[in-house]
Amino acid sequence: MRAIIVITYHAVLLNLFVTVSGFGGYIAAKECTQRLSCSVSRSSATDNIDSVKDEMKLPSELEQLCKLFAMMRGEKERYMKLLQLANTLAPVDESVLVPENVVPGCLSTVHVDCSVSDDEVKQDKVIHFVGESDGLLTKGLLALLVKGLSGCTIEEIEAVDPTFIRLAKIDQSLTPSRNNGFLNMLGVMKAKARKAVSEAKSTTTTELKPMYNAILSKLTTSLQPSEIELIDNSHEHAGHAGFDNNSTESHFKLYIVSHLFEGIPLVKRHQVIYALLPDVMKQIHALQIQAKAPSEL
């Protein structure tokens, strides 16, 4: 409706200028209406993005970049903006430029990697991307993704719909192969983000289990087991008499198979394990042991 009203206004304005000023007025009116048309076009592009941004689930930084590209007047302007973005991509360390960080299916050689940090505002882990490309246009696309996705949680990154490139009209400036390369970059960045967050959470969990780690480390080194399984079942004893509420590691079940147990009585096997864990045994309530020799399996 707004576009129809503005177009009607254009026609009235044009007729008015022609009537008052003749041909010179016509030229002036034409220039004026062209400027108004450009304004309407950019406004419509913004409205279009606003109407679908929730459906696209774009992070705020990526959404702003998407709006910026959509409001540009043509492919040339978008192309130049991508080249400008390429120059903003920070240099990377040599450790990033390794084969495992190469994005497959790109015309240029593209490397991308990420790291994870804790964000106090989001109260979650966020991902920070770095990357490099030997092709300037591809580097611009990479910079768009690095800038738009860095500082996001894994949930925000996973939710990004790759079709936003059409909404931003960037695809109009790309060949089909470059469009595919763009999709590959986004796919690799999502995969790397998942892996980085998973490893970060695993490290955090391990750091919070010193008794568990100490038992596994000592027994693995000393007894060279062919099989070992340690289960922390402390939660099953919460609230029991003698349970220390300040301790999160109190009860364990151990299953271990070692050739060093061949010919050794069961009681002696337990004594060996206890002797290897003097500090741990002082800090936990119980270690339930099932120790076997390979010949007993």
Residue pairs with C-beta under 8 A, 6 or more apart in sequence:
2 40
2 43
3 40
3 44
6 36
6 40
9 36
10 33
10 36
10 37
13 29
13 32
13 33
14 26
14 29
14 30
14 33
16 29
17 25
17 26
17 28
17 29
17 32
18 25
18 26
18 29
19 25
21 28
38 73
41 73
42 71
45 67
45 70
45 71
45 169
46 67
46 70
46 71
48 70
48 167
49 63
49 66
49 67
49 70
49 167
49 168
52 167
53 63
53 66
55 161
56 63
56 160
56 161
56 163
56 164
56 167
57 156
57 159
57 160
57 161
58 66
58 148
58 160
58 161
58 164
59 148
59 149
59 151
59 152
59 156
59 157
59 160
61 147
61 148
61 149
61 150
61 151
62 144
62 147
62 148
62 149
62 160
62 164
65 144
65 147
65 148
65 168
66 164
66 167
66 168
67 168
68 81
69 78
69 81
69 168
69 169
69 170
70 167
70 168
70 169
72 78
72 81
72 169
75 172
75 173
78 169
78 170
78 172
78 173
79 137
79 173
81 140
82 137
82 140
82 141
82 144
82 170
82 173
83 136
83 137
83 140
84 140
85 140
85 143
85 144
85 147
86 133
86 136
86 137
86 139
86 140
86 142
86 143
88 143
88 147
89 131
89 132
89 139
89 142
89 143
89 146
90 130
91 132
92 111
92 113
92 130
92 131
92 132
93 130
96 111
96 112
96 113
96 130
96 131
96 132
97 111
97 132
98 111
101 111
101 112
101 113
102 109
102 110
102 111
103 110
103 111
103 112
103 181
103 184
103 185
103 188
104 184
104 188
105 180
105 181
105 184
106 133
106 135
106 138
106 181
106 184
106 185
107 135
107 138
107 177
107 178
107 181
108 133
108 134
108 135
108 138
108 139
108 181
109 133
109 134
109 135
110 131
110 132
110 133
110 135
110 138
110 142
110 181
110 185
111 131
111 132
111 133
112 129
112 130
112 131
112 142
112 146
112 185
112 188
112 189
112 192
113 129
113 130
113 131
113 192
114 127
114 128
114 129
114 130
114 189
114 192
114 193
114 196
115 127
115 128
115 130
115 196
116 125
116 126
116 127
116 128
116 196
116 197
116 199
116 200
117 125
117 126
117 128
118 124
118 125
118 126
119 125
119 126
119 151
119 153
122 153
124 153
125 153
125 154
125 197
125 200
125 201
126 151
126 152
126 153
127 149
127 150
127 151
127 152
127 153
127 154
127 157
127 193
127 196
127 197
128 150
128 151
129 145
129 146
129 149
129 150
129 189
130 146
131 142
131 143
131 145
131 146
132 139
132 142
133 139
133 142
137 174
137 178
138 178
138 181
141 170
141 174
141 178
141 181
141 182
141 185
142 185
144 170
145 185
145 186
145 189
149 156
149 157
149 160
149 189
149 193
154 193
154 194
154 197
157 189
157 190
157 193
158 190
158 193
158 194
160 186
160 190
162 182
162 183
162 186
165 171
165 179
165 182
171 179
174 182
206 213
208 248
209 232
209 248
209 249
210 249
211 249
211 252
211 280
211 283
211 284
212 230
212 232
212 249
212 252
214 277
214 279
214 280
215 230
215 252
215 254
215 277
215 280
215 287
216 228
216 230
218 276
218 277
218 280
219 225
219 228
219 254
219 256
219 273
219 276
219 277
220 228
222 276
223 256
223 258
223 260
223 272
223 273
223 276
224 258
224 259
224 260
225 256
225 257
225 258
226 257
226 258
226 259
226 294
227 255
227 256
227 257
228 254
228 255
228 256
228 257
229 254
229 255
229 256
230 252
230 253
230 254
230 255
231 252
231 253
231 254
232 249
232 251
232 252
233 251
233 252
233 253
234 247
234 248
234 249
234 250
234 251
234 252
236 251
237 243
237 250
237 251
237 285
238 245
242 285
243 250
243 285
244 250
244 285
247 283
247 284
249 283
249 284
250 284
250 285
250 286
251 284
251 285
251 286
251 287
251 288
252 284
252 286
252 287
252 288
253 287
253 288
253 290
254 273
254 287
254 288
254 289
254 290
254 291
255 290
256 273
256 289
256 290
256 291
256 292
257 291
257 292
257 293
257 294
257 297
258 291
258 293
258 294
259 293
259 294
261 269
261 291
261 292
261 293
262 293
262 294
262 295
263 293
264 272
264 293
266 291
269 289
269 291
270 289
270 291
273 287
273 289
273 291
274 281
274 287
277 287
280 287
281 287
